[in-house]
Amino acid sequence: MFGGGARIYWPKFNVEESNPFDHPLWVAKPVFRDRTDEIIGAVLAASITRGASNEYPRFDAIRQAAAAEAIAVERTKTSDADLIRLFENENLRLEGELNKARREMDQWMVEMDADRSDLLRALAETKADAARYRSQAEVFREALSGGVPIVREPLTDLDGFEEWASRNLSPNLWFAAKAFKEMEKRGQFDTPALIGDALYMLDDLFVPMKREPSDDRRAAYTARLEALGCTDQPCFTVRNAIKGYPAYAAIYRGEKVWCDYHIKYGSGVDPRRMFRIYYHWHEDDQLLIVGHIPTHLDNSLTN
């Protein structure tokens, strides 16, 4: 164009009727050559997006046409046996490409299913967290409007544990869904209030101690453990041994974590006389994850 500029005239351009703004213009600049790729890119993109879809054949069609032409050339100068081998080789190539495409499709479907499962799990966790926050906010609102201090309830019924936790425990403690299920379906501990007190201890003393460590906070936590008759111990003494016991794992917002510590009360495995709180401290989110409660999990000593 004039002055070293450039313009793309799209198909069906008419000097008298076309709008000039429908046909992009690049004016000349000292660095005009740096925009060459931009202009070429616009033309290539338009070759795909403009016009009827059947105007531009798929790459597979072009490749097939080239293969057909190559076979036609070979047919004029080779024997039937050579042509058979040529066809066989072409079939093997096409079969290999088809199998590759199937594998890629299968992998894509697997990834889609995994992504969908992750999204559904994250949505369920978000809904559960939202319900818990609403329940806690309602408790605080009622306490503030009445001008009375907030009194947390003792745990009296293991069957209603999830509802109790939503009303009384802060978001500093996060429970896996399987922990709620285990408590409400298999919990038989004969003094539920003691389990509740242990969870209050984790909420009130353990979490602050982990977030802002100090000797005083450690001493307060240790004293409360002793008062309740509990201990806080690692689940395994051998590094990575826990990974041989899937029950110790929990999924927290799509992340697999291992509950490597547990609050322990009582001995043996009689669920009426003992309980365990298996947990993991999440360093990044600064909260305690309860993966299993209240029954005993097998380990290298109990198997």
C-alpha atoms as one frame of an Amber mdcrd trajectory, in Angstrom:
protein
   0.000   0.000   0.000   0.883   3.637  -0.085   3.582   4.853   2.280   4.634
   1.348   3.227   1.431   0.524   5.122  -0.539  -2.688   4.784  -4.229  -3.578
   4.648  -6.027  -6.893   4.552  -8.905  -6.943   2.114 -11.266  -9.680   3.137
 -13.212 -11.670   0.509 -16.193  -9.954  -1.140 -14.561  -6.534  -0.806 -16.364
  -3.916  -2.922 -14.812  -0.504  -3.540 -18.173   1.272  -3.577 -20.088  -0.586
  -0.852 -17.609  -2.010   1.670 -16.965  -0.329   5.002 -13.224   0.465   5.188
 -13.228  -0.321   8.902 -14.104  -3.948   8.085 -10.705  -4.363   6.430  -7.873
  -3.826   8.953  -5.142  -1.315   8.200  -1.574  -1.192   9.533   0.107   2.159
   8.925   3.814   2.407   8.255   6.090   2.923  11.247   9.869   2.767  11.706
   9.383  -0.653  13.316   6.757  -1.840  10.831   8.618  -5.068  10.136   8.091
  -6.073  13.781   4.339  -6.330  13.061   4.719  -8.771  10.197   3.922 -11.742
  12.424   0.799  -9.965  13.654  -0.476  -9.462  10.101   0.331 -13.015   9.062
  -1.361 -14.303  12.203  -4.533 -12.367  11.378  -4.628 -13.900   7.899  -4.050
 -17.423   9.202  -6.716 -17.035  11.884  -9.181 -15.739   9.326  -8.503 -18.731
   7.096 -10.061 -20.875   9.841 -12.825 -18.647  11.182 -14.127 -17.022   8.019
 -16.258 -18.563   5.307 -18.143 -21.835   5.236 -16.690 -24.663   7.282 -16.419
 -26.950   4.248 -14.176 -24.468   2.412 -11.184 -25.613   4.458 -10.469 -29.344
   4.539  -9.269 -31.036   7.717  -5.587 -31.883   7.912  -6.482 -35.583   7.898
  -8.206 -35.112   4.529  -5.094 -33.463   3.116  -2.896 -36.248   4.472  -5.200
 -38.909   3.023  -5.162 -37.183  -0.353  -1.368 -37.101  -0.279  -1.261 -40.812
   0.618  -3.673 -41.635  -2.203  -1.534 -39.688  -4.643   1.602 -41.495  -3.474
  -0.124 -44.860  -3.924  -1.293 -43.870  -7.406   2.288 -42.999  -8.360   3.605
 -46.264  -6.932   0.925 -48.251  -8.790   2.381 -47.177 -12.152   5.889 -48.396
 -11.369   5.661 -51.295  -8.889   4.396 -54.861  -8.877   1.222 -56.084  -7.209
   3.254 -57.626  -4.378   4.921 -54.270  -3.698   1.536 -52.546  -3.743   0.186
 -55.041  -1.210   3.108 -54.301   1.100   2.535 -50.588   0.575  -1.149 -50.950
   1.525  -0.230 -53.076   4.538   2.268 -50.482   5.743  -0.271 -47.710   5.267
  -2.886 -49.713   7.216  -0.401 -50.295  10.039   0.367 -46.581  10.154  -3.309
 -45.662  10.247  -3.994 -48.299  12.908  -1.167 -46.886  15.022  -2.563 -43.377
  14.727  -6.045 -44.631  15.598  -4.766 -46.442  18.689  -2.844 -43.341  19.740
  -5.972 -41.222  19.317  -7.967 -43.733  21.399  -5.374 -43.672  24.178  -5.398
 -39.892  24.195  -9.195 -39.882  24.311  -9.236 -42.426  27.147  -6.732 -40.355
  29.113  -8.759 -37.228  28.473 -11.896 -38.951  29.771 -10.063 -40.144  32.883
  -8.799 -36.628  33.539 -12.280 -35.229  32.997 -13.744 -37.692  35.511 -10.997
 -36.842  38.022 -11.552 -33.110  37.543 -15.299 -33.588  37.978 -14.788 -35.620
  41.149 -12.425 -32.967  42.520 -14.942 -30.222  41.752 -17.808 -32.123  43.362
 -15.713 -32.846  46.447 -14.615 -29.211  46.701 -18.229 -28.076  46.292 -19.397
 -30.445  49.034 -16.639 -29.230  51.352 -17.488 -25.601  50.630 -21.174 -26.193
  51.337 -20.330 -27.985  54.588 -18.020 -25.164  55.664 -20.647 -22.565  54.778
 -23.301 -24.376  56.818 -20.934 -24.600  59.747 -20.043 -20.904  59.585 -23.732
 -19.965  59.416 -24.483 -22.103  62.462 -21.631 -20.552  64.428 -22.581 -17.041
  63.338 -26.129 -17.650  64.539 -24.859 -18.763  67.951 -22.684 -15.655  68.250
 -25.485 -13.367  67.058 -27.932 -14.725  69.617 -25.376 -14.444  72.398 -24.468
 -10.880  71.486 -28.067  -9.750  71.096 -28.905 -11.186  74.516 -25.869  -9.656
  76.158 -24.835 -12.990  77.671 -21.491 -14.805  77.395 -21.254 -17.628  74.909
 -21.581 -20.963  76.666 -20.481 -23.988  74.696 -22.452 -27.161  75.134 -21.016
 -30.402  76.468 -21.087 -33.282  74.018 -23.844 -35.593  75.232 -24.904 -37.536
  72.141 -22.465 -39.062  69.659 -25.281 -39.576  67.139 -25.585 -35.807  66.737
 -21.861 -35.113  66.718 -21.678 -33.209  63.409 -24.409 -30.788  64.463 -22.771
 -30.309  67.868 -19.386 -29.600  66.232 -20.965 -27.034  63.906 -22.490 -25.157
  66.828 -19.576 -25.287  69.242 -16.210 -25.712  67.519 -14.466 -23.004  65.532
 -13.247 -23.347  61.924  -9.795 -23.935  63.401 -10.808 -27.616  63.452 -11.702
 -29.216  60.119 -13.326 -32.657  60.083 -13.182 -35.128  57.224 -16.610 -36.470
  56.254 -15.502 -39.974  57.209 -14.700 -38.734  60.728 -18.292 -37.551  61.238
 -19.586 -40.818  59.812 -17.347 -42.949  62.046 -18.337 -41.014  65.166 -22.076
 -41.169  64.531 -22.254 -44.776  63.330 -19.603 -46.559  65.398 -18.933 -44.290
  68.350 -19.733 -46.116  71.622 -17.601 -44.255  74.176 -19.543 -44.179  77.416
 -18.534 -40.581  78.384 -19.144 -38.414  75.290 -18.466 -35.200  77.238 -14.817
 -36.226  77.589 -14.434 -36.392  73.811 -16.028 -32.948  73.606 -13.604 -31.592
  76.218 -10.656 -33.002  74.269 -11.873 -31.226  71.121 -12.366 -27.977  73.037
  -8.776 -28.381  74.248  -7.537 -28.696  70.662  -9.600 -25.686  69.604  -8.699
 -23.427  72.538  -5.134 -24.449  73.361  -3.508 -26.582  70.665  -4.259 -24.372
  67.656  -3.059 -21.119  69.316   0.068 -22.960  70.520   0.861 -24.081  66.957
   0.187 -20.672  65.453   2.179 -18.688  68.011   4.403 -21.087  69.954   5.494
 -20.184  73.493   6.486 -21.991  76.662   3.361 -20.777  78.439   1.051 -22.070
  75.734   2.840 -25.402  75.623   2.559 -25.687  79.414  -1.165 -24.856  79.347
  -1.800 -27.461  76.645   0.227 -30.123  78.477  -1.582 -29.416  81.750  -4.976
 -29.743  80.086  -3.952 -33.041  78.469  -2.976 -34.426  81.858  -6.178 -33.151
  83.485  -8.249 -35.017  80.896  -6.151 -38.157  81.204  -5.089 -37.920  77.558
  -1.791 -38.077  75.705  -0.750 -36.577  72.368   1.512 -38.966  70.486   2.746
 -39.687  66.960   0.956 -42.612  65.333   4.155 -44.209  63.988   7.790 -44.042
  65.004   9.177 -45.150  61.617   9.166 -42.423  58.967   6.652 -43.005  56.146
   5.351 -46.214  57.733   1.954 -44.508  57.945   1.611 -44.660  54.171   1.067
 -48.394  54.418  -2.223 -47.758  56.261  -4.727 -45.902  54.022  -7.198 -45.379
  56.887  -4.861 -42.725  58.305  -5.275 -40.570  55.179  -7.800 -37.780  54.700
  -8.666 -35.621  51.709  -8.602 -31.925  52.570  -9.743 -29.671  49.705  -8.397
 -32.110  47.129  -5.116 -32.657  49.006  -4.234 -36.005  50.557  -2.903 -35.586
  54.078  -1.800 -38.154  56.659  -3.072 -38.004  60.223   0.296 -38.618  61.810
  -0.637 -37.727  65.411  -3.450 -38.763  67.718  -5.010 -37.790  71.010  -5.208
 -40.979  73.033  -7.495 -41.821  75.945  -7.588 -45.285  77.475  -5.956 -48.465
  76.271  -7.093 -51.499  74.359  -9.653 -51.420  71.581 -12.964 -51.525  73.481
 -14.793 -48.477  72.004 -16.740 -48.001  75.253 -13.575 -47.440  77.310 -11.230
 -45.594  74.945 -11.196 -43.043  72.155  -8.716 -41.681  69.639  -8.599 -38.406
  67.708  -6.336 -38.835  64.669  -5.225 -35.484  63.327  -2.861 -33.599  61.030
  -1.649 -30.041  61.508  -1.916 -28.217  58.167   0.971 -25.795  58.192  -0.113
 -23.734  55.180  -3.720 -23.166  56.305  -2.849 -23.134  60.005  -5.642 -25.442
  61.096  -6.072 -28.903  62.565  -7.524 -31.637  60.355  -9.377 -34.448  62.127
  -9.308 -37.447  59.820 -10.683 -40.149  62.130 -12.518 -40.241  65.455 -13.220
 -41.961  67.924 -12.342 -45.611  67.207  -8.916 -47.210  67.117  -7.043 -47.607
  63.819  -4.752 -50.547  63.165  -1.022 -49.976  62.997   2.199 -51.998  62.948
   1.728 -52.902  66.629  -1.878 -54.062  66.414  -1.705 -56.043  63.167
